[in-house]
């Protein structure tokens, strides 16, 4: 009887640990498909512990771990070989993102919000709170402009975007005069104020601009 109870407890403990996806940078043995820089795709269980704790998050990681199907042994994939990974219906590219928590650039996985072939790309970095000293859950938004490097992004809260969003963003889309004019005039839905309590305002405005820019001839 005691043996049965012991086994039952072990099973419960194993199940409670489980496999999970909490954020793009906090993944444990969830199946995903890695896209390598040479376009090769690897479908394996992914282990990405970049958000385990504040200190570890700020030490730039150099690899992720995978467990190939049918295996139990972990293998290492260098970040330098990775473009991003697919999980469910989302793509999580590897990007260099500026974080205000230490005012440095970090190579991290972000969720792509815009269409795959969008001229301007919009990404979000979701953090559960383990990766910052306050423990706050946060969402930060980033864009990549036409001609940007493969990892290059701009944090939408930096001085490259705000203040003077109307001037800076209209310059980015100046090859689409009608859209640039709407932004310069601060028309409703085309402007992000310097002081904005609603961080999701960045997503709403930028998605509107991006979708219109993609349609511009």
Helices and strands as residue ranges (DSSP letters): H 2-17, E 20-23, E 26-36, E 41-48, H 54-58, E 63-68, E 75-78, G 79-81, E 82-87, E 90-99, E 104-109, E 111-112, E 121-127, E 138-144, E 154-155, H 165-172, H 177-184, H 200-215
